[in-house]
């Protein structure tokens, strides 16, 4: 099979969007021809990742824009990201169309960015078109405003953008002309159906590399204080303050420490909060660490805390499960498509009860080694089906079915 991938972000040794594109492209290329159209900013990382790996099946095409339209080297990746991404999609489509004219492809797959509200023109290439896995239909619960301070207005505007997606012509065109669309959470699935998508599947947008898996029962040092770990960017919708508040309640009953991996605009505020709650000496802020260093911390952790108020699908949850680390997480959005018993779920309803409920769930794990072990093993077992190899097999089957039922879209 000859596969054309549209992946704005692509990089080895990364999570999130770049890692997703890389893992799927390299996995598919083991037995298929794969061409990836990606942003030129990833060239150096991709070429470094391919050193010593000969795979004639895998080809990367780097597409950029004039510097004055996309000054990513000067201003970074976040400045006016949505506008620059939309402009890049036009350039990527032109490159893809030229490639389709010179080479026969069986299917086109838009992988990154995985958002309903961002434009894609892969559906217009005259090929079976797979769109997703996607997010973009989920919103942060604004009743959790005390954790969204500094980002509440941004989230409110984002919520409006999600609601307006139903009248975005580019979203309707992509949804109605795609052979299949894939949603990574229930909310996005409902949005895609409202946009006119006829074949909507629910499937995670993340996976776990084999190297992340620990032994089924890794040895954890019982001579030191139990470690709880939180991973993510320190920004409002990730709600690191919620994790700190829950930990402060846990610390009253059980000697333990909280390790926070990540950097971001809430760094100073979170450190101040830890001191105000009397746990400043028990919370370690490690900042941004290399991707593989996250695994080392998860393996030695007694529990992983996931507090994000808005997340397409929680890749860090999968990674903790693979490390046989029990997970305590807010029960909403992307978590809804994981097996029910794979994580310890905390309902997100009454805002003032969320931190105590998180603390109670963590206390139950710290109080009982058998309970902690049972939760860890259930997660580890469920993570086996979340390997990237399983993702590759899933998409290959999806491509075959899309090709069998493909009809050239009518653009008139």
N, C-alpha and C positions, 0 to 999 in steps of 0.2 A: 504494500500500500504506500502511496506517496501522499504525505500529509503536509499541509501548509498551516503554520501556526502564527497567529498574530499575538505577540506578547510584548507589550510596551516595556515592562520591567522583567529583567532576566539576569540572574546571577547565581553562581554556586555558593555554598556555605552561607546561605541566607534563609530566613524564614519569609513568611508573608508572600506578597506578589512576586518578587524576584525569584524566590526559591521554588514557588509553585511552577512557574514557567520552565525553569531549568530542570526540575525533577521529571516533569512530564515529557519534555522534549528529549532528554537523554534516555529516559526509559523507553519511549516509543521508538527511538532510533536504533535500539538493539536489534530489531527485526524488521524495520520499515525505513523508508526514506523520509526524512523530516527536514523541512526548511522553516527557519524561524526568522520572522521580521521583528526586530526589536530596536529600541532607542540606542543611539550611538554612545550614550553615556555609560553603557554597560560593557563596551567592547573590551576594555582592559581586564576587567574581572572575568569575563567569559574566556578570553584567550588564555589567561593565566590558569583558569580552571581546566582547560583542555590540554595543558602541557603534559606530554607523555601519554595522552589518550588518543589513539588513532581510531577514528570512526568516520569512514567516508560517507555513511548514511546521513550524517548530521551537518547541515550548512546554516550558518548565520548570515543574515543580511542586516547591516547597520544603517538605520535611517535617521537622519537629523533634519533640522530646520535651519534657515539662516539665523545667524547669531542674534540679530536684533529681535527675532521672534521668539527665540528659546534660549536665553542666556543662562543655561543651567550651571555652567562652570562658574559664573560670577555670583549668582544669587542663590544657588542651591536648588534642591528639587521641590521645595514646598511653595516657593513664591509663584503666585498665579498659576498653580499647578493645573487646575481644571481647564483653563483657557489654553495653556501650552499643550496639554494632552489632546484636546480637541483638534488643534491645528496639526499635531503630529499624526493623528488618525487619518487625516486627509493625505498627508505625505506617504503614510504607510500603505494606504489603499492604492495609490498610484504605483508604488513599487510592487505591490502584490499583483495588481492587474498586469503589469509588464511581465512579471514572472509567470503568471498563468498563461499568457500568450506564447511564451517560449518553452513551456514545460507542462506536461500533463499531470494534473493533481487529481486525487480522488475525493478529497474533502478539505474544507477550510475550517479552522477552529480558532475562535477568539478566546484567549485565556486571560490576558491582562491588559488593562485593569478589569477586574471582575466586578463591574458595577452597572446596574441597569441605567442609571442616569447619564453615564458617559457614552459618547457616540461610538459606533463601530460601523464600518461599511463592508465588512466581510460577506454579508448576505448578498451583495451586489456583484460578486465575482463569478456567478454562474456555476457554483459548486454546491454540493451539500454543505450546509453551514451549521456548525455547532457553536452555540453561544453560552459560555459559562465554564465552570460554576460561577454564579453571580451573587452578589449582595446588593445593597442599595435600597431594599424595600423595608428595612428595619430602622427603628428610630430609638433614641435614648428616651427613657421615661422621665419626663420633665418634673414629675413629682419628687424626684430625687435631686431637687435643685441645690440642696446644701452641699452635695458632692460635685455639682456641675458649676459651682461658683467660678467665675473667670471664663467659663465656656458655655454658660446657660444660653446666652443670646445666640452664639454660634450654632448650638444644637437646635434652638427654636427655628432659626432660618433653614437649617438642614431639614428639619421636619417638614417645613413648607415646601422645600424643593422635592422631597420624596412624594408629597401629596400631588404636586404639579406634574410628576412624571407621567401621569396618565394622559396628559395633553402634549407631551414632548414628541414631535413628529419622528425624530431619529430613533427614539425608543420604540415607538409603535412599528416603524418600518422593520427594525431588527427583529422584534418579537414575532411579528406576523410572517416574516419571510424565512426565519430560521427553521431548519429541519427539526431541531430539538433545542430547547432551552433548559438550563440546569440551575436550580436555586439552592443556595447553601443554608437557607433558613426558611421557615414557613412563611414569614411575612413577605419575603421576596418572591416566593412561589405564587402567592395571591396577587401580587402586583403584576407579575408576568402574565398571568391569566387575564387580568383586567386590560392588559395592553394588546391582547389578541393572540398570544402564543397558544398554539393548539397542542403541543407536546411538551409539557413541563414536568421535569423530573426533580426530585430532591436528592442532593448528593453533596458531600463535603467538598469544600474548595481547598482543603489542606490534606496533608498526609504525613507519614513519618518515614524517614529513611531508616534502612536496616541498622545503620551504625548507632542509632539512638537507643536501640533496645538493650536493656540490661538483662541480667539473669532474672529468672522468674521471682526469686527471693533474694535481692541484693542484701549484703551485710551492711547494717548501719551501726555506727558507733553508739553504743548504749551508755558510755561513760560520760558523755557530755550532754549539755542541755539539748532537748529536741529542737530541731530547726524547722521553721516554717518559711516558705519561699513565695515571693510574689515577683512576677516578671512582666515587664511592659514599659511603654513610654509613660513618663510621669506627666500626664495631661488630664484635663477634667473628665472626659468620657471614660477613661480607664479606671477612675475612682480609686486611686491608691490610698486616699484618706480613709476610705471605708475599710480597707485591709488593716490599716494602722489602728483604727478605733476597735475593730474586732480583736486584734492582737492584744491591745491594752486590757480588754476584758478577760482574755484567756490568761494573761500574765498574772492576774490577781490570784488564780488558783493553781497554775502550773508553771514552774520555771521553764522558760523557753526563750527563743530568740527569733526575730524576724529578719530575713535577708531580702532586700529589695534590689532587684537587678534592672537597671534602666535609668535613663536620664530624661530631662524634659523641663518644661516651664514651671512645674510644681515642685521642683527639687527643694527649694528653700522653705516653701510653705509646709511641705511634708516633714521636713526636719524639725521645724518649729512645733508642729502638731505633736510629733512624738515626744518632744520635751514637755509640752504642756500636759500631756497625758501621763507623764511620769515614766515613760519607757524609752527615753532618749538613748540610754546606755545599752538597751537591748535590741535596738533596731539598727541594722547595718545597711547603709546606703552605698552600694558598690559602684553605682553609675553604669554606663553602657559597657558591656563586656563582650568579648568575641563570642560568636554563635556557639561554638563547641564548648565554651566555658559554662554556658547555661546548663548543658547536660550534666556536667560534673556537680553543679550545685543541686540539681534535681535529684540525682542519685543519692546524695547524702541527706536529703530532706525527709522529714517525717510526714509532711503534708504540703500540698501546693494550694495556694489561694488564688482564685480567679474572680475578680470583682468588676470586670468591664461592664459598663452600662450600655455599650453599643459595640457589637462585634459581629461581623459577617459570619465568621465561624472561628472558634477558639483553637488555633493551631497549638498554642502553648499547652492547652489541656491535653491534646493528643500526645505531645512530647513528654509530659509528666506521666501519663498513663504508660507510655512505652518504657519509662524508667522505673516502673513499678512503684510509683509514688502516689499515695491516695490524694484525690482532688476534691476540694470543697469549692463549689461554684454557684453563682447565681443562676437560677433555673429559667432561662429565657433565650430567645433568638436562636443562634446556631446550635446551642447545646441541645435543642429539641430534636435533632435528627440523630443524636447518639443514643446507644442503648440505655435504657432507663437506669440500670444498676451500675453503669460504668463509672459514675462519679457520685459524690454526696451532694445532693441538690438542696439549695436554699431558696424558698419562694421570694419573689420580689413584688411585694404588695404594699404593706404598711411601711413607709420610709423609716420611721423610728425603730422599727423592730428588726430591720435587716441586719445591722451590726450585731445585736445580741444573738440572733439566730445563726449567723456565721460563727460567732464565738462558741455557741453551744455545740455546733457540729464539730468544730476543731477540738473542743474539750473532750467530746466522746472518743475521738481518735487518740488523743494523747493519754486518756485515762485507761485505755484497753489495748494492749498489744494484739490480741486476737481480732478485735474490731478493725484496727489499723491494717493488719495483715489481710483480712478478708476484703476490705475496700481496695487495697493495692492490687490484689490478685484479680479481682473482678475487672479493674481498669486495664491491667496488663493483658488479660485474656481478650477483652474487647478491642484493644489496640492492634491485635494481630490482623484484623480485617481492615485496618486503616493504613497499612503499609503502601508506599508508593507503587510497589509492584502490583498490588490489587487495583490501584487507580488506573494503571496502564492497561491492564486486562479489561477493566470496565469500559474505558474509552475506545479501545479497539473494537469491542463488541458493539458499542454505540455507533461508531463510524460505519461499520458494516451494515447495520440496520438502517442508518440514514441514507447510505448509498442505494440500498435496495428500494427504498420508497421515495427517492428524490424525484421532484418535478421542477423543471426550470421555473423560477419565480417570474410572475408577470409584474412588471414594474409600471404598467400603465394603470 
